[in-house]
Amino acid sequence: MSSTALRRAIILALAPTSLITTAYAQTIEPTVVLDPDVITVSRTATPLSDTPASVTVISAGEIEKNPARNLSDVIQSDAGIYVKQYGGMGQVPEVSIRGTYPVHTLVLKDGARLNNQNHLGSIYTGFIDTTNLSRVEIAKGPASVQYGSDAIGGVIQMVSKTPARTGGEITGIIGENNTYKAIVSGDVVHNGFYASLSGQRLESDGTRIFNTQSRDNKAGYEQKGYAAKLGFDNKQNLDASISFEHNEGINEFNSSGVSTSPNTAVREFENQITNAKIAYKPIDNLSLNARYSNIKNEQDVVAYSSFYNTQVDEADINAKWSFTNNQNILVGATGNQSEYTSNTVKDGVQSIDTIGYYAQHQYNSDKLNTQVGVRLEDNERFGNHTVGQGAVRYHITPATSVYANVGSAFRAPALSELYYESIDGPYPNWENPDILETYATIGNENLEPEKSISYELGASHQFSDNLTLDVTAFHTHVRNLINIQNSTTDILDTTNPGTIQRFNTGTYSNISKASFIGGEISATYVRDNYYAKAGYAYIETENKDNNREIAYRPKHTGTLTLGYDDGVAGVSTSIIARSDAFADRANTIKVPGYATVDVDAYWNINPYVKLFTNIQNISNVEYKTANYYQDQWYVNGGRQANLGVTFKY
């Protein structure tokens, strides 16, 4: 949408406002809720104050402040989250929870597992659009009992919206760096049936990637997609839905790492999710639930002549029996069939099947909330693996509670780690041309799952109807960590006297251990139309191989959001501040700390037109995100200011 077209749209929207009363009725959903329901920890909607674990909920109101933000942007409001990104908008991110590794974060969409058999773990969160989300839940700590592999550090679950009324919206956004986004959606609701259809497209010139590049050497990004959802909910005993989402795009990056070279390398990505769910209550105290999900993720990295395609078929069925007023038992099974196709994997394609059986008991009363569970995972390549979890929250008073959570978790090796095959070279050694070097990375079919044990203690206090405070301490120990073990072999070339053939081989191996210990404090304040959220996280990490800190793990992170929202107009300011961190295993290079300020504002001119603006990093702070080589660093994109309009009917 051009600036001229946007101005015309605003004029047309304002023209009839004199004919419409400003005292219109509308449903105002609060931006921040003190005690929201959460589903990720126990698979059942439970008030946060009764959940015996640490959970952060990011509401639809917070997400909708800036429709141009992706999932990586949204989740950084949680101080326990760190996103390491290789550049600005549209560049590859890595997400860690409480200092654990990126592959230890499980990403879900309405229960569907987005992690896959590529060693990177899941589709990149920076490529995930947040249109049509009702909330994001971040459950910290082990969750393998509920979800199986990968949930060592925690779970990020996106929950999609269910249409509440018949209507539609059209949104247009323009911003710096020639950034444009358009969103179109329509909903129909009638007698318990609902249907929704939406589409969105984002284009941006992007920003430079390295600090040594000219600011005009930008890396573009394009992303587009559509989603459809059809369902029926009679609010009594039946809730069924089927949804389909498809997204694709292109991100440009720098494949050579040379500051003067253009950012013209291309990654083409495409992903889609099909999700069918049904919940049925044959009697009041029994709920039967089933889900089938198909997830596809394709990446074609043209610059490297490599492709990485994954497909997952997953089915989950469970039953929840509330056999007393205070107790329930959940039993279920999850089957997962995963396939990985790539020109970097043995035989070109590999697959793996797993089935997990889980059982969970809950007790809930005014004073006590407990959750105990166990899971048996049957993996066709690793055999049986058992994990358990126990958690309790005790309400000392109606306003004060303490909780404890202990659990084990695991991550099964990805198919790429088991069967990776890559050979590059030979190349002349840059110091001695008589040495020809070949670089090879190979998988290891004898890998064992990574295993963890986590402990968490916490306390919550509600000072008044307006203010709550939460304090948490945690410790996670992980063993059998999978890393690449390097070896070098020199062989004299008998056909070329004086020439040495040097083979550098990296093999995936269970060679590492790590420890993560720290604490978090968060406070939430809501009074009338004003709200405030503050968070602080301290994380101490240790690589047990060398007794040094793990790279890219800031010890201190603080977040603060202050806002006003009356349903007609709103404005908020958010601050994220991080301390410095080491950028290498030897702890000799540091990533400087930084602080950024975002500003969001909107105004509902009338029931049909909303204007909004967003300014990410308003002070245009440029900070280093990752070290490439010596003094060459990946950097963020600086300020990104947007202006938008939404038409509703």
N, C-alpha and C positions, 0 to 999 in steps of 0.2 A: 504494500500500500504506500503510495507516494505521499509526501507531505501535503501536496495540493489536494489530493483526494481526501486526506484525513481532515483538513480544514473544512472542506465542503460537507463532510459527514457531520462534523461538530455543529456547523451552522444549521443544517437540516434538523438536527436533534434538538437544538435550542429553540427553534422557531415556534413549536406548539406548546412550549412550557407555560405560557401565560394562560392556556386553556385548561391546564391540569392543576388541581390543587396539590399543594405540597404536603398536605396532611393525609397522605395515603397510608393504607394499612399494609404492613409487610411483616414477615417473620424474620426476626433478628436472631441469628445464631452467634453466640459469643465467640470471639477470636480465641480466647484462652478459657479453658474449663478447669476448675480446681480438682475435680475428682471424676475424670472421664472413665468410661468402661473400656477395658482392653481385652483382646482375645488371644494374643500371641502366646502368652505364658501357659495358659491352661486349655486353649482351644475353645473356651467358653467365655462369653461376655461377663466380665467380673469388674466391679469398681476398683480403681487403682488403689484405693485405701485398704482393700482387702486382699491385694495380690502380694504374695510373699516373695517378691523379686523386684529388681530395679527396672522400671519401664519409663520411657519418655514418649509422649504422644504429641505429634505435630498436627494440629487441626486443619480442616479445610480452609478456615479463615486465614490462617498463617500461610498456607500454600498459595492461596489465590491472591495474596498481596502482589505477587510478581509472576504472572503466567509464563514468563520467558525463562524462569529458572528450571534447571533439571534436578534430578534426585540428589546428586552430589551437593548442589547448592543448598537444598532444603534441609538436609540432615545435619549440616554444620552448626545449626543453632544449638545442638547438644554438645556440651563441653567434653563429653567422653568419646566423641567421634573425631578422628583426624583423617583428612583427605589429602593425599599426596598426588598432585596433578602435574603432568608433564607439559605445562603451558597454560594458556587461557581457555576461553570458551571452545568446546569441541575437541579438546585434547584428552588423552587417556588419564583417568583417575585410578587411584588405589585407596580403598576405604578400610580403616582399621577401627575396631571397637576396643577400648581400654588397652590399647597398645598391642593387641594380638595381631597376627599377620592377616593381610587382606583375604587370603583363602580361608580364614577362620570366621568370616562373616557370611552368614546365610541370608540371601535375598529372596523374599517371597512376594508374590502378587496374588492376593485372595487365596492364599494357601498353596499356590503353585510354585514349585521350586524353580528359580531362575539360574541357580548355579549349575554348571555343566562339567563335562569331562575334559575341557581344555584346562591346562594347569593354571590359567589365570583365574579360574573359579566361577565366574559368572559374566553375564553381559555387563559392559562397563556402565556404572551408575551415571556417568556423565552423559550417556546417550539415552537415558530413560526420561521420557517426558512425564510431567506431573499433571497433565490435563485429566479431569474427571476423577481425581482422588478425593475421598472423603477424609482420609487421615493417613498418617504414617506412624507406625508403632516401632520403637526401637527397644527391644528386650535384650538386656545385657546379662552376660553370664551364660553358662552351658544350657543348651536346649536340645541335645541329641536324643533325649527320651521322647520328645514330641516329634522331632523332625529328622532324626538320623544324622548322616554325615554333615560335616562342615560347620555346625553351630557351636564351635568352641568359644569364640569371643562373644557371640550373640546373634540376634536375628533382626533384620530390617524388613518389616512387612508393610507393603502398600495395600490399602483397602480401598477398592473402587466405590464410587457413588452408586446408590440405587435411586432411580428417579422418584421424586416425591410429588410432582405435578406435571401437567401437560404444558409444554412451552419450548422455547428455543432461544439460543444466544448466538451472536456473531461478535467476535473480538478481533480488533486490528491493533498491532503494536509496531512502532518504529523506534529505532534507537541508534546510538553511536555505533561506529564501525559498520555502517550500512546493515544494521540488524533489522530484520522484519519477521513478524510472526502473525499468522492468521489462524483463528480457531472458529469452527462452526459446529454447533451441537443442537440436537432436538430430542425432546422426550415426549412420550405419550403414556398416560396413566389412566386406567379405567377398571374399576371393580376388581382390584387386586392384581390385574395384569399390568405389566409395564414394558416399555421398549425404549431404547435410547440408541442414537447414532451420532457419532462425532468424527471430525477430521481436523487435523492441524498441520501446519507447515512452518518451519523456521529456516531462515537463511541469514548468514552473517559473513562479512569479510574476515572476521576473527582478528587476532592480534599476532604480534611476533611471538616466537617461541623461546629464543635465547636472548640473554642480556647483551650479547655481542652483536646482535643483528640490528639493522636499521629498523625503525618503527614502521616503515612502509613495507617491510618484508612480512606480510601477514599470511596467516594460515586460515583458509576459509572452512566453513562448516555448514552443512545442509542436513536437515532432518524433517521427515514428514511421516504421517501415519493416519490411521483411522481405527475406530473401535465401534463395536456394536454389542448390545446386551439386551436379552429378552428373558423375562421371568414372570413368575406368579408367586404372590405371598398373601395368604389369607389371614395373616396375623394370629392364627390359631394353631394349626397343626401341620401346615405344609408351606415350604419355602423352596422354590426351585428356580434355577437360572442357567443360562448358557451365554457365554461371552466369547468374543473373538477380537483380538488386537493385532495390528500389523504396523511395524515401524521400519523405516529404512533411511539410509543417509550416506553421506560422504564426509570424511574429515581429511583435511590436508595436513601433512606434517613434514618434518625435515628428516630425511633418511640418511643424509651424509654427515650431519653434525657440524658442517662447516658454516660459520657464521655468515659468509657472503653468499652461500647458495640459496636459491629460492625454496620456499616451503611448498613444493609441488608434488611430493610423494602423496599417494592416495590410499586410504583405507575405505573400502565399501562395506557397509554393514547392513544386515537385515535380520529382524527377529519378529516372531509372532507367538501369541499365546492363545490357545483354545482351552476354555475352562468350563466344565459342566458340573453343577453342584445341585444336590437335593438334600433337604432336611425334613424328616417326617416324624411326627409324634403320634404313634398309634394309641397311646394312653398318656395321661398327664405326666407321669414320672419316667417315661422312656422316650429317648430321642435317637433316631437312626439317621446317620449321615453318610453320604457317599460323594466322592469327587473324582472326576477324570480330567487330566490335564495333558495337553500336548504342547511342548515348548520347542521351538526351533530357533537357532542362533547361527547365522552365517557371517563370516568375515572373509573378505578377499583383499589381502594386503598386496596390492599390485606392485608396489615398490620393491617388495621382497620376493615376488613371484610365489607367494604362499597363500593357501586358503585354509580356513579352520571352520568346519561345519559340524554342528552338534544337533542332536535331536533327542528329546526325552519324552517318553510316555510314562505317565505316573497315575496310579489309581490308589485311592485311600478310602477305606470303609471303617466306620466305627459306630459304637453304640454307647450311649451314656444313660446309666440307670441311677436315678435318685431314690435309693431304697429307704431313706429316712428324710426328715425335713432338713437335716444338717449334713447328710453325707451322700456322695455319689461316686460311682465307679465308671471310668471310661476305658474301654478296651477296643483295640482296632488293629488294622494291618495296612501297610503301605507297600505296594509293589512298584518297582522302578526299572525301566528298561532304557538304557542310555547307549547312544551310538556316536562315534567320533570319526569323521572323515576328514583327512588332511594329507597333503603331499609331504608332511613331516612326520608321519606316523607309520609304523611297520605295516606292510601290506596294504597301505592306503586307507584302511578302515578297521576299527576295532569296536567292540561292544561289551557291555557288562550288564548283568541282571542282579538286582538285590530285592529282598523282601524283609520288611521290618515288622515285628509284632510288639505292640506296646500296651501297657496297662497303667492306669493312674487312679489313685484314690484321693478324694478331697473331703475335708471336713470344714464346715463354715458355721460359725456362731458369732454372737456379738463380741465375744472375747478372743476367739481363736480361729485362725485360718491355717489349714495345713494342706500340703500337696506332696504326695509321695508317688514316684513312678519308676518303672523299669522298662527297658527296651532290649529285645534280642534282634540283632541285625544278621541276616543270613546273606552273605556276599559270595557269589559263585567263585571268586578268586581268592578270598581271604578267609572263608569259612564263617563261623559264628563269632559275634562280638556283642558283649553285653555292657550296657551303661545304666546307671541309676541316678536318681535325684531325690532329695528330700528338702522341703522348705516349710517354714512356719512363720506366721506373723501373730504376735500377741498384743492385744489392745489393753494397755495398762489403764487407760481412761478412754472415753469416747474420742478424745482429741489427740491422744498419744499412743503410738504403737512402736514395737521393735520387731525386727524380723531377721531370720538367718536362712541361708540357702547354701547347700553343698551339692555338687553334682559332678559326674564324670561325663566326658564327651570325646568325640573322635572325628577324624577326617580320613576317609579312605583315599588312597592315591588316585589321582586322575589318570585316565587312559593315556593322556599325553606324557605323563611322568613314567608310566610303565613301558610305553612303546615308542617314545620319541626317537627319531633318526634324522640327524642333520649333519652334513659334511660340507665344509667350506674351505676352499683352497686347492692346491698350495699357493702361498704368496711369499715373495721374498721378504725376509726379515728386514725391518727398516734400518737396523744398525749394521747387519751383515748380509749382503745379497747372496752369499754362498749357502745360507740357511733357508730352505724352503719349508714354510710352516703350513700345516693343515690343522683346521679346527673342527672337532667333532663333538656333538652332544648326543648322548644315547640314553634311552630309558633303561629301567631296571625292573624286570618282571618279578623280582623277589622283594619288592618294597612291602613294608608293613604299614598299617594305619598309624597316623599320628594320634596320640592319646593325651588327655588332659584331666586334671582335677582342679576344681575351682571352689573357693570359699567366699562367702559374702555375708557381711553383717550390716544392718541398716536400722535407722530410726526415722520416724515421721512425727511431726507435731503440727496440729492446726491451731494457730494462735487465736484465730477468730474465723468468722464466716468469710473473711477476705484474704487471709494470709496462711500459707502452708510452708513448712520447711522440711527438707529431706536430707539425710546424711548417710553415706554409704562407704564402707571399707571393703576391699576385695583383694584376693590373691589367687592367681592362676598359674599353674605349673604345666608345661607342655613338654612331652618327650617324643622321641622318634621323629623329630622334625625332618622334613624332606628338604635337602639342599643338594646342590651340585658339587660333587667331589672331583677336583681337578687332578690330572696327572700328565706328565710330559715324558715322551720317549724320543730319543735321538737315534737315527739309523743312518749309517754311511751309505751313500748312493754309489753302488759299484759301477754303474754305467756312466756316472759323471764324477770322476775323481775330484776330491776336495769339496764336494757338495754334501750337505747334511739334510736328510729328511726328518723334520721335527714334527711329531704328532702330539697335539694338545687335545686331550680327551676330557670331557666333563660327563660324569655319570650321576644320575639321580640316586641319592642314598639317604638312609635314615641315620644321619650323623649328628644331629643337633638337639639341644635342650634349651629351654628358655623359661624365664620367670617374669611375671607381671604382677606388680603390687601397687596399690594406690588407694585413692579415695575421691569421693565426689560430694559436693554440697550444691543443692539447688533450692531456690525459693520462688514461689509464685504468689502474686498479689493481684486481686481483682476487686474493684470497687466501682459500682455503677458502670460507667463507660470507660473507665481507666484500667489499665493492666500493666503489669511488670513481671518479667521473668529474668532470673539471674542464675548463673551456673558457674561452678569452678571444679576443675578436675586436676588431680595430681597423679602422675603415673611414673613409676620407677620400673625400668625394664633391665633385664640382664641376659645376655647371651652366655649360656653356661660353658660354651666352648672356649671363650677367651676372657670371661668375667668382665666384659665391657657392655656398655649400653647398646641397645639395638638401634640401628640408624632410623632416622625420621620418626622419632617418638618424642615430641615436646613434653617436658615434665609438667609444665603449667599451661593450662588453657582456661580462659575466662570468657563468658558470654553474658550479654545484658541486652534486654529488649524492653523498651518503654513505649506505650502506645495509648491512643484514644480511639474508640470505635463506638458510634451510636447507631450503626446500621444505615445511616444516611451518608455520613462522612467519617473518615478515619485517617490517622497518620501514625506512623511508628518509626522508631529509630533503633537499629540493632548494631551492637558492637561485638566483634570477635577478636580476641587477643591471645597470642601464643608466644611462649618463650622460645629461645633458640634450641636447636637439637643437632646431634651429630649426623653427618651425611655419609659416613663410611664405617665399616666394621672396625677399623683401627682407632676410631674416635679421635681423628686428627683434623677433620674438616667439619666446620659448623655451618648449619643453615640458620641465618639470623632470624630472630623473632620478629613479629609484626603485629599490627592492629589495624583493622578496617572498620568503617562505619557505613551502614546501609540505611537509606531512607525510603519509605514507601508511603504513598498517600492515595486516597480515592474520594470521589464525590458522586453519589447517586443524584443526578440532576432531577430525575423523576423516576417513576417505576420502570422506565424503559431504556434509560440511558445512564451509563456510568463512565466517568472519566477517571483515569488513574495514571500515576507516574511512579517510576522506580529508579533509584540511583544506587547501584551497587558500588561500594568503595568510593564514596563521595569525595574523599580527599585525594583520590588518584594515587594511592600508595602503591609503589611497585616493589614487590618482594620476590625473593628467590624461593622456588618450590622444590627443586631437585638439582643435584650436581651432575653435569654431563662429563666434563673433563677439566681438571685444574680450575682455571678462572672462568670457565664457560658454564653457565647455569640456565636451567629452565626458569622462566619467570611467569608471573600471573599476567592477566590481561589489562590491569589498571581499571580505571573507572568505566562503568557501563550504565549510561542513562537511557531510560526508555519512556515513551509516552504512549498511552493506549486509550481506546474507547471500546465499550461493550454495549451492544444493542440487545435488549431483551424483550420477549413478548410472552 
